[in-house]
């Protein structure tokens, strides 16, 4: 059996684990009902960078209960990882994903270029968790091909990768400056703005490159007779039908959680782009666990008994 093929029949009745919320969360904040979803695709969270909107991701993860969660690459930014910067809010994103895992959600982590170090462990399974480079799902008779998309990007390979990594640091700095300016704009009652979006939209080569990326993914999907192709990587949320002389396919991109704050959601036999709206979470406070910056003093002496074991059966 091909490890990349996953056949899924979505049940019309919601699973028993829907609408389960953290006990601690309910005690400390206004509870939001979790939306039951069949499949959710998120990509380009870039945990460990200044541009990551971790609190917004936590809010979103607390509001959904998907049967399947696909993390489509660049989740942890290993390229720019710095042990001096991994805030508690970023760790809480991982905690929320683990919470979904514990409640029955199947989590599929697809590697991207910023977390390519994990590719040496591809096709690893641990309970409801799967690590892979791509996945093909048959959802209610429709074939859906999901991969990150950096395979089409020459700037992430060979000697160009060094420039891409340096550019990543520059992009991170731009996002940091942008966030500071947006705070000032918010205080003045003005709308937020995105520097990087303005740069991308004003550079013809960037617009052309995005178009070529989408076309290449679509042509390969049509050749393989897929109904949908889903990518991340380019930080450009999208849903559109691409037609060639060989056929047609629906191309989708999950966007990112640096600028666009978007994901893809599958429910009622339809894919839609979810756009995060902070107004929807105005009355819901996602508590972030506090943590001391300094490591606590190690103490291994305890009076607490963690396990009571009456017998152990040793098999020959």
TORKOL-4160 file (C-alpha; in steps of 0.2 Angstrom, whole numbers, padded with zeros to 4 digits, m for minus):
316
<pt num="1" X="0000" Y="0000" Z="0000"/>
<pt num="2" X="0007" Y="0017" Z="m0005"/>
<pt num="3" X="0010" Y="0027" Z="0011"/>
<pt num="4" X="0005" Y="0043" Z="0002"/>
<pt num="5" X="m0013" Y="0037" Z="m0001"/>
<pt num="6" X="m0026" Y="0040" Z="0012"/>
<pt num="7" X="m0044" Y="0035" Z="0008"/>
<pt num="8" X="m0057" Y="0045" Z="0019"/>
<pt num="9" X="m0075" Y="0043" Z="0020"/>
<pt num="10" X="m0082" Y="0058" Z="0029"/>
<pt num="11" X="m0096" Y="0053" Z="0041"/>
<pt num="12" X="m0112" Y="0065" Z="0040"/>
<pt num="13" X="m0114" Y="0063" Z="0059"/>
<pt num="14" X="m0102" Y="0072" Z="0070"/>
<pt num="15" X="m0090" Y="0062" Z="0081"/>
<pt num="16" X="m0093" Y="0060" Z="0100"/>
<pt num="17" X="m0078" Y="0071" Z="0104"/>
<pt num="18" X="m0085" Y="0087" Z="0097"/>
<pt num="19" X="m0088" Y="0102" Z="0108"/>
<pt num="20" X="m0075" Y="0097" Z="0121"/>
<pt num="21" X="m0066" Y="0111" Z="0128"/>
<pt num="22" X="m0052" Y="0113" Z="0141"/>
<pt num="23" X="m0058" Y="0113" Z="0159"/>
<pt num="24" X="m0045" Y="0126" Z="0163"/>
<pt num="25" X="m0049" Y="0137" Z="0148"/>
<pt num="26" X="m0068" Y="0137" Z="0153"/>
<pt num="27" X="m0064" Y="0143" Z="0170"/>
<pt num="28" X="m0053" Y="0157" Z="0165"/>
<pt num="29" X="m0062" Y="0164" Z="0150"/>
<pt num="30" X="m0077" Y="0165" Z="0140"/>
<pt num="31" X="m0079" Y="0148" Z="0131"/>
<pt num="32" X="m0082" Y="0147" Z="0112"/>
<pt num="33" X="m0090" Y="0132" Z="0105"/>
<pt num="34" X="m0079" Y="0122" Z="0094"/>
<pt num="35" X="m0084" Y="0121" Z="0076"/>
<pt num="36" X="m0085" Y="0103" Z="0069"/>
<pt num="37" X="m0075" Y="0101" Z="0053"/>
<pt num="38" X="m0071" Y="0087" Z="0042"/>
<pt num="39" X="m0053" Y="0092" Z="0037"/>
<pt num="40" X="m0043" Y="0108" Z="0041"/>
<pt num="41" X="m0027" Y="0112" Z="0031"/>
<pt num="42" X="m0015" Y="0125" Z="0039"/>
<pt num="43" X="0003" Y="0129" Z="0033"/>
<pt num="44" X="0017" Y="0142" Z="0035"/>
<pt num="45" X="0015" Y="0145" Z="0054"/>
<pt num="46" X="0033" Y="0148" Z="0056"/>
<pt num="47" X="0034" Y="0145" Z="0074"/>
<pt num="48" X="0050" Y="0152" Z="0082"/>
<pt num="49" X="0050" Y="0168" Z="0071"/>
<pt num="50" X="0045" Y="0186" Z="0076"/>
<pt num="51" X="0031" Y="0186" Z="0062"/>
<pt num="52" X="0022" Y="0171" Z="0069"/>
<pt num="53" X="0004" Y="0176" Z="0075"/>
<pt num="54" X="0004" Y="0162" Z="0089"/>
<pt num="55" X="m0010" Y="0169" Z="0099"/>
<pt num="56" X="m0021" Y="0170" Z="0084"/>
<pt num="57" X="m0017" Y="0152" Z="0080"/>
<pt num="58" X="m0021" Y="0147" Z="0098"/>
<pt num="59" X="m0037" Y="0156" Z="0096"/>
<pt num="60" X="m0041" Y="0147" Z="0080"/>
<pt num="61" X="m0036" Y="0130" Z="0086"/>
<pt num="62" X="m0047" Y="0132" Z="0101"/>
<pt num="63" X="m0062" Y="0136" Z="0090"/>
<pt num="64" X="m0061" Y="0120" Z="0079"/>
<pt num="65" X="m0063" Y="0101" Z="0081"/>
<pt num="66" X="m0058" Y="0094" Z="0065"/>
<pt num="67" X="m0058" Y="0075" Z="0061"/>
<pt num="68" X="m0042" Y="0078" Z="0052"/>
<pt num="69" X="m0029" Y="0092" Z="0054"/>
<pt num="70" X="m0016" Y="0094" Z="0040"/>
<pt num="71" X="m0001" Y="0104" Z="0044"/>
<pt num="72" X="0006" Y="0108" Z="0027"/>
<pt num="73" X="0024" Y="0113" Z="0030"/>
<pt num="74" X="0034" Y="0127" Z="0038"/>
<pt num="75" X="0026" Y="0124" Z="0054"/>
<pt num="76" X="0042" Y="0126" Z="0065"/>
<pt num="77" X="0054" Y="0137" Z="0056"/>
<pt num="78" X="0070" Y="0127" Z="0059"/>
<pt num="79" X="0079" Y="0138" Z="0046"/>
<pt num="80" X="0078" Y="0153" Z="0058"/>
<pt num="81" X="0077" Y="0143" Z="0074"/>
<pt num="82" X="0085" Y="0152" Z="0089"/>
<pt num="83" X="0085" Y="0145" Z="0106"/>
<pt num="84" X="0084" Y="0163" Z="0113"/>
<pt num="85" X="0067" Y="0165" Z="0104"/>
<pt num="86" X="0053" Y="0153" Z="0106"/>
<pt num="87" X="0040" Y="0161" Z="0116"/>
<pt num="88" X="0027" Y="0152" Z="0127"/>
<pt num="89" X="0013" Y="0157" Z="0115"/>
<pt num="90" X="0022" Y="0147" Z="0102"/>
<pt num="91" X="0024" Y="0132" Z="0113"/>
<pt num="92" X="0005" Y="0134" Z="0117"/>
<pt num="93" X="0002" Y="0131" Z="0098"/>
<pt num="94" X="0010" Y="0114" Z="0100"/>
<pt num="95" X="0000" Y="0111" Z="0115"/>
<pt num="96" X="m0016" Y="0114" Z="0106"/>
<pt num="97" X="m0011" Y="0103" Z="0092"/>
<pt num="98" X="m0007" Y="0089" Z="0105"/>
<pt num="99" X="m0024" Y="0092" Z="0113"/>
<pt num="100" X="m0033" Y="0089" Z="0097"/>
<pt num="101" X="m0023" Y="0073" Z="0095"/>
<pt num="102" X="m0028" Y="0067" Z="0112"/>
<pt num="103" X="m0046" Y="0070" Z="0108"/>
<pt num="104" X="m0046" Y="0059" Z="0092"/>
<pt num="105" X="m0041" Y="0071" Z="0078"/>
<pt num="106" X="m0029" Y="0064" Z="0065"/>
<pt num="107" X="m0014" Y="0075" Z="0063"/>
<pt num="108" X="m0004" Y="0074" Z="0047"/>
<pt num="109" X="0012" Y="0084" Z="0047"/>
<pt num="110" X="0018" Y="0087" Z="0029"/>
<pt num="111" X="0036" Y="0094" Z="0029"/>
<pt num="112" X="0041" Y="0111" Z="0020"/>
<pt num="113" X="0057" Y="0119" Z="0016"/>
<pt num="114" X="0059" Y="0128" Z="0033"/>
<pt num="115" X="0057" Y="0112" Z="0042"/>
<pt num="116" X="0065" Y="0101" Z="0029"/>
<pt num="117" X="0076" Y="0093" Z="0043"/>
<pt num="118" X="0061" Y="0082" Z="0047"/>
<pt num="119" X="0061" Y="0074" Z="0030"/>
<pt num="120" X="0074" Y="0061" Z="0036"/>
<pt num="121" X="0060" Y="0055" Z="0047"/>
<pt num="122" X="0046" Y="0055" Z="0033"/>
<pt num="123" X="0032" Y="0041" Z="0034"/>
<pt num="124" X="0033" Y="0040" Z="0053"/>
<pt num="125" X="0017" Y="0035" Z="0062"/>
<pt num="126" X="0014" Y="0037" Z="0080"/>
<pt num="127" X="m0004" Y="0034" Z="0085"/>
<pt num="128" X="m0015" Y="0048" Z="0077"/>
<pt num="129" X="0001" Y="0057" Z="0071"/>
<pt num="130" X="0009" Y="0055" Z="0054"/>
<pt num="131" X="0024" Y="0064" Z="0047"/>
<pt num="132" X="0026" Y="0063" Z="0028"/>
<pt num="133" X="0031" Y="0074" Z="0013"/>
<pt num="134" X="0014" Y="0073" Z="0004"/>
<pt num="135" X="m0003" Y="0064" Z="0005"/>
<pt num="136" X="m0016" Y="0060" Z="m0007"/>
<pt num="137" X="m0034" Y="0059" Z="0000"/>
<pt num="138" X="m0049" Y="0052" Z="m0007"/>
<pt num="139" X="m0063" Y="0062" Z="0001"/>
<pt num="140" X="m0080" Y="0056" Z="m0003"/>
<pt num="141" X="m0074" Y="0050" Z="m0021"/>
<pt num="142" X="m0064" Y="0066" Z="m0024"/>
<pt num="143" X="m0045" Y="0064" Z="m0026"/>
<pt num="144" X="m0035" Y="0078" Z="m0016"/>
<pt num="145" X="m0016" Y="0080" Z="m0018"/>
<pt num="146" X="m0008" Y="0089" Z="m0003"/>
<pt num="147" X="0010" Y="0095" Z="m0002"/>
<pt num="148" X="0020" Y="0110" Z="0003"/>
<pt num="149" X="0026" Y="0116" Z="m0014"/>
<pt num="150" X="0044" Y="0121" Z="m0011"/>
<pt num="151" X="0048" Y="0107" Z="m0024"/>
<pt num="152" X="0044" Y="0119" Z="m0037"/>
<pt num="153" X="0055" Y="0133" Z="m0030"/>
<pt num="154" X="0072" Y="0134" Z="m0037"/>
<pt num="155" X="0077" Y="0147" Z="m0024"/>
<pt num="156" X="0076" Y="0134" Z="m0010"/>
<pt num="157" X="0089" Y="0122" Z="m0018"/>
<pt num="158" X="0108" Y="0122" Z="m0020"/>
<pt num="159" X="0118" Y="0137" Z="m0018"/>
<pt num="160" X="0102" Y="0148" Z="m0019"/>
<pt num="161" X="0096" Y="0141" Z="m0002"/>
<pt num="162" X="0109" Y="0152" Z="0007"/>
<pt num="163" X="0102" Y="0167" Z="m0001"/>
<pt num="164" X="0084" Y="0161" Z="0003"/>
<pt num="165" X="0089" Y="0159" Z="0022"/>
<pt num="166" X="0097" Y="0176" Z="0022"/>
<pt num="167" X="0081" Y="0183" Z="0014"/>
<pt num="168" X="0071" Y="0174" Z="0027"/>
<pt num="169" X="0080" Y="0184" Z="0041"/>
<pt num="170" X="0077" Y="0200" Z="0031"/>
<pt num="171" X="0058" Y="0195" Z="0029"/>
<pt num="172" X="0057" Y="0192" Z="0048"/>
<pt num="173" X="0064" Y="0209" Z="0052"/>
<pt num="174" X="0052" Y="0217" Z="0040"/>
<pt num="175" X="0038" Y="0208" Z="0048"/>
<pt num="176" X="0044" Y="0214" Z="0065"/>
<pt num="177" X="0045" Y="0232" Z="0060"/>
<pt num="178" X="0028" Y="0230" Z="0051"/>
<pt num="179" X="0020" Y="0224" Z="0067"/>
<pt num="180" X="0027" Y="0238" Z="0078"/>
<pt num="181" X="0020" Y="0251" Z="0065"/>
<pt num="182" X="0003" Y="0242" Z="0065"/>
<pt num="183" X="0002" Y="0244" Z="0084"/>
<pt num="184" X="0005" Y="0262" Z="0082"/>
<pt num="185" X="m0008" Y="0263" Z="0068"/>
<pt num="186" X="m0021" Y="0253" Z="0079"/>
<pt num="187" X="m0018" Y="0266" Z="0093"/>
<pt num="188" X="m0022" Y="0280" Z="0081"/>
<pt num="189" X="m0038" Y="0271" Z="0075"/>
<pt num="190" X="m0031" Y="0267" Z="0058"/>
<pt num="191" X="m0031" Y="0251" Z="0048"/>
<pt num="192" X="m0016" Y="0239" Z="0048"/>
<pt num="193" X="m0005" Y="0238" Z="0033"/>
<pt num="194" X="0006" Y="0225" Z="0026"/>
<pt num="195" X="0023" Y="0230" Z="0019"/>
<pt num="196" X="0028" Y="0213" Z="0012"/>
<pt num="197" X="0011" Y="0212" Z="0003"/>
<pt num="198" X="0014" Y="0229" Z="m0005"/>
<pt num="199" X="0031" Y="0224" Z="m0011"/>
<pt num="200" X="0025" Y="0207" Z="m0018"/>
<pt num="201" X="0011" Y="0215" Z="m0027"/>
<pt num="202" X="0022" Y="0229" Z="m0034"/>
<pt num="203" X="0035" Y="0217" Z="m0041"/>
<pt num="204" X="0030" Y="0210" Z="m0058"/>
<pt num="205" X="0042" Y="0195" Z="m0056"/>
<pt num="206" X="0034" Y="0190" Z="m0039"/>
<pt num="207" X="0017" Y="0191" Z="m0047"/>
<pt num="208" X="0023" Y="0181" Z="m0062"/>
<pt num="209" X="0032" Y="0168" Z="m0051"/>
<pt num="210" X="0016" Y="0165" Z="m0041"/>
<pt num="211" X="0006" Y="0162" Z="m0057"/>
<pt num="212" X="0019" Y="0150" Z="m0063"/>
<pt num="213" X="0019" Y="0140" Z="m0046"/>
<pt num="214" X="0000" Y="0138" Z="m0047"/>
<pt num="215" X="0000" Y="0133" Z="m0065"/>
<pt num="216" X="0014" Y="0120" Z="m0063"/>
<pt num="217" X="0005" Y="0112" Z="m0048"/>
<pt num="218" X="m0011" Y="0112" Z="m0058"/>
<pt num="219" X="m0004" Y="0104" Z="m0073"/>
<pt num="220" X="0004" Y="0090" Z="m0063"/>
<pt num="221" X="m0012" Y="0087" Z="m0054"/>
<pt num="222" X="m0022" Y="0086" Z="m0070"/>
<pt num="223" X="m0010" Y="0074" Z="m0077"/>
<pt num="224" X="m0012" Y="0063" Z="m0061"/>
<pt num="225" X="m0031" Y="0064" Z="m0063"/>
<pt num="226" X="m0033" Y="0073" Z="m0046"/>
<pt num="227" X="m0049" Y="0084" Z="m0042"/>
<pt num="228" X="m0040" Y="0095" Z="m0030"/>
<pt num="229" X="m0022" Y="0101" Z="m0027"/>
<pt num="230" X="m0017" Y="0110" Z="m0011"/>
<pt num="231" X="m0001" Y="0119" Z="m0008"/>
<pt num="232" X="0006" Y="0131" Z="0005"/>
<pt num="233" X="0024" Y="0139" Z="0003"/>
<pt num="234" X="0020" Y="0155" Z="m0006"/>
<pt num="235" X="0009" Y="0164" Z="0007"/>
<pt num="236" X="m0005" Y="0167" Z="m0005"/>
<pt num="237" X="m0022" Y="0160" Z="0000"/>
<pt num="238" X="m0031" Y="0155" Z="m0016"/>
<pt num="239" X="m0045" Y="0144" Z="m0023"/>
<pt num="240" X="m0048" Y="0144" Z="m0041"/>
<pt num="241" X="m0051" Y="0131" Z="m0056"/>
<pt num="242" X="m0036" Y="0130" Z="m0068"/>
<pt num="243" X="m0040" Y="0123" Z="m0085"/>
<pt num="244" X="m0028" Y="0116" Z="m0098"/>
<pt num="245" X="m0031" Y="0106" Z="m0114"/>
<pt num="246" X="m0028" Y="0091" Z="m0104"/>
<pt num="247" X="m0042" Y="0094" Z="m0091"/>
<pt num="248" X="m0046" Y="0105" Z="m0076"/>
<pt num="249" X="m0042" Y="0105" Z="m0057"/>
<pt num="250" X="m0046" Y="0115" Z="m0042"/>
<pt num="251" X="m0031" Y="0123" Z="m0035"/>
<pt num="252" X="m0031" Y="0128" Z="m0017"/>
<pt num="253" X="m0018" Y="0137" Z="m0006"/>
<pt num="254" X="m0019" Y="0138" Z="0013"/>
<pt num="255" X="m0010" Y="0154" Z="0014"/>
<pt num="256" X="0000" Y="0158" Z="0030"/>
<pt num="257" X="m0001" Y="0164" Z="0048"/>
<pt num="258" X="0012" Y="0178" Z="0046"/>
<pt num="259" X="0002" Y="0190" Z="0036"/>
<pt num="260" X="m0015" Y="0183" Z="0029"/>
<pt num="261" X="m0020" Y="0172" Z="0044"/>
<pt num="262" X="m0029" Y="0159" Z="0034"/>
<pt num="263" X="m0033" Y="0141" Z="0032"/>
<pt num="264" X="m0043" Y="0129" Z="0022"/>
<pt num="265" X="m0058" Y="0120" Z="0029"/>
<pt num="266" X="m0068" Y="0105" Z="0021"/>
<pt num="267" X="m0086" Y="0103" Z="0027"/>
<pt num="268" X="m0102" Y="0098" Z="0018"/>
<pt num="269" X="m0092" Y="0092" Z="0003"/>
<pt num="270" X="m0084" Y="0109" Z="0000"/>
<pt num="271" X="m0067" Y="0117" Z="0002"/>
<pt num="272" X="m0067" Y="0135" Z="0009"/>
<pt num="273" X="m0054" Y="0148" Z="0014"/>
<pt num="274" X="m0055" Y="0153" Z="0032"/>
<pt num="275" X="m0050" Y="0171" Z="0036"/>
<pt num="276" X="m0046" Y="0175" Z="0054"/>
<pt num="277" X="m0056" Y="0189" Z="0061"/>
<pt num="278" X="m0050" Y="0196" Z="0078"/>
<pt num="279" X="m0068" Y="0203" Z="0081"/>
<pt num="280" X="m0075" Y="0185" Z="0082"/>
<pt num="281" X="m0063" Y="0182" Z="0096"/>
<pt num="282" X="m0065" Y="0198" Z="0105"/>
<pt num="283" X="m0075" Y="0190" Z="0120"/>
<pt num="284" X="m0064" Y="0175" Z="0120"/>
<pt num="285" X="m0047" Y="0176" Z="0129"/>
<pt num="286" X="m0035" Y="0162" Z="0125"/>
<pt num="287" X="m0025" Y="0161" Z="0141"/>
<pt num="288" X="m0006" Y="0159" Z="0138"/>
<pt num="289" X="0003" Y="0149" Z="0151"/>
<pt num="290" X="0016" Y="0159" Z="0160"/>
<pt num="291" X="0034" Y="0153" Z="0161"/>
<pt num="292" X="0049" Y="0159" Z="0170"/>
<pt num="293" X="0064" Y="0164" Z="0158"/>
<pt num="294" X="0076" Y="0155" Z="0169"/>
<pt num="295" X="0076" Y="0137" Z="0171"/>
<pt num="296" X="0069" Y="0131" Z="0188"/>
<pt num="297" X="0081" Y="0123" Z="0200"/>
<pt num="298" X="0082" Y="0104" Z="0198"/>
<pt num="299" X="0075" Y="0094" Z="0213"/>
<pt num="300" X="0073" Y="0075" Z="0211"/>
<pt num="301" X="0069" Y="0072" Z="0229"/>
<pt num="302" X="0050" Y="0069" Z="0232"/>
<pt num="303" X="0037" Y="0061" Z="0243"/>
<pt num="304" X="0024" Y="0059" Z="0229"/>
<pt num="305" X="0021" Y="0042" Z="0222"/>
<pt num="306" X="0017" Y="0043" Z="0203"/>
<pt num="307" X="0013" Y="0025" Z="0200"/>
<pt num="308" X="0006" Y="0010" Z="0210"/>
<pt num="309" X="0011" Y="m0006" Z="0201"/>
<pt num="310" X="0005" Y="m0023" Z="0209"/>
<pt num="311" X="0012" Y="m0035" Z="0197"/>
<pt num="312" X="0022" Y="m0035" Z="0180"/>
<pt num="313" X="0020" Y="m0050" Z="0169"/>
<pt num="314" X="0037" Y="m0054" Z="0160"/>
<pt num="315" X="0035" Y="m0063" Z="0144"/>
<pt num="316" X="0048" Y="m0075" Z="0139"/>
